[in-house]
Amino acid sequence: MGNCNCQFVIFGATGDLACKKLLPALYHLHCASRMPDELRILAFGRRPWDDKAWQEFLQEQMETYASNYHADHFADFCKHFEYVRGEIHEPESYAKLSSLLTPEGAEKPADTIFYLAIRPADFIPVVQRLSEAGFNQDGDYRIVIEKPFGDDLESAVQLNEQLHRHFREDQIYRIDHYLGKEIVQNLLVFRFANLPIEAVWNRNYIDHVQITVAEDIGIENRAGYYDQAGALRDMLQNHLMQVLTLIAMEPPPSLEADSLRDEKVKVLRSIRPIPKSAVTAYAMRAQYGPGVVHNKHVPGYQDEAGVEPNSVTETFVAAKFYIDNWRWRGVPFYLRTGKRLTAKSSSVAIRFRHTPQQLFRETSIERIEPNWILLSLEPESLKIEIQIKEPGLEMRVRPVQLNASYRKEGEQELDAYEALLLDVMQGDKALFIRFDEVEWAWRVVDPIIKSWGRETDYILTYPAGSWGPDEATRIMDKEDQYWRNQL
């Protein structure tokens, strides 16, 4: 990649998010010659380090988390970095930062990206200090913030109002790394570049849609955050809801950022509100108990370090949504996500309706199964499941899968964070979330949050290593509908 005048400041540079995701992504971009040659990265942290101590720490993290660590690449990568010791609540630290970011002879800092890899409670203090230091004045200053964007509708609106006191909406990049996954972006191409697919992408042909994000890990060291958030806030309100909008949206007039986001907001605004009295028919929650995952015994959620005794925080959620527009009226969208499940997988399973005529009723065929479109986000794959006749004299059918190899051998894979970081540097906001998307996603799930907030005495459990509670099928509309665990 060529020259770039922007600078990059990482708040929380020694934290978990930076070490596991952000810094490895920057390293991979450097190794692939995608990172701007002149990019300057300031690592802002509290530890009393100099550049040498920072480089030793950075090397340890890259050896652990980067997929292709090499000493020569790392030596060049380090040249992009400077370590800045500071406290996020001290004005003096921002004055020092401003001085470091101001080119010699210039009156103000150069264009800068500020990545807030910090806990949500610190977003506003940092943004306020940056504003006071002049980083919201004339110039191209961008703020990148990670989810959660609030923990309900009210807090999200308050957070946004506080952000807008200091920075314009066009300067704020709300990142959801799921939108950086290539197979998620491929949904747009799969739908809108293939006429036969788009022709049947509606309520006349599709029976229902499933979106699943399954994790085999527990809460790891995140009990403090997770026990307050739960699976609904942590995953469904953002990652799964964003995938839903890409599946359901109308063709945008262009791939420009606001064109895409306008269509996604239309989907969210069309989702049928969940009646307060009917939450149990639309959503269910559960919590993992002890069990076996990958042949290893693991504790239940309430036995995890840092979890409140008798916590009713959900580690599994399944919910049903209807989109009341011409395309999707009457088609249920089933979303589920959970921790300590059988395997790590993220998928979209789209089931078509049964054929209208049972042509084969007088043969030995008892039932024709409907067709499926199966998209796996992790690992990446795209399959279409159809029925064919079995070889032989009798009329029998069996399902076969048409498997589209998504990535050719030798093709380089770009991590979601890598793609999104490049977009930030280039000022492309198409895969970042506008506030009205955040607002309407919270509006959709807020009735569930409020209902569960009143139910503090009991929560279903499921054994770790399973696909979740059997009761998850309760929200489905028809007896022949079932969760598609295997693609």
Protein Blocks (a to p, Z undefined) as FASTA:
>chain_A
ZZdfbdcddehklbmklmmmmmmmmmmmmmnopacfklccddddfbdcdfklmmmmmmmm
mmmmpmbbcfklmmmmmmmpccddddfkbmklmmmmmmmmpcghiabdcddddddfbdfk
lmmmmmmmmmmnopamgcjddddddddedjbfklmmmmmmmmmmmbcfklpccddfklmp
mklmmmmmmmmmmmklmmmncfklmmbdcdddddfbdnkjmmmmmmmnommlmmmmmmmm
mmmmmmmmccdfbfcfklmmmmmmmmmmmpccddfklmmmmpccdddddddeehiacddf
klpghiaghiabdfbdcdddddddfklgoiacdddddehifbdcddddddddddfbdfkl
mmmbfbdcdddddddfbdcddddddddddedjbdcdddddddddfbaghiacddfklmmm
mmmmnopaklpccfklmmmmmmmmmmmmmmmmmmmkbccdddehiabjfklmmmpmbfkb
ccdfbZZ
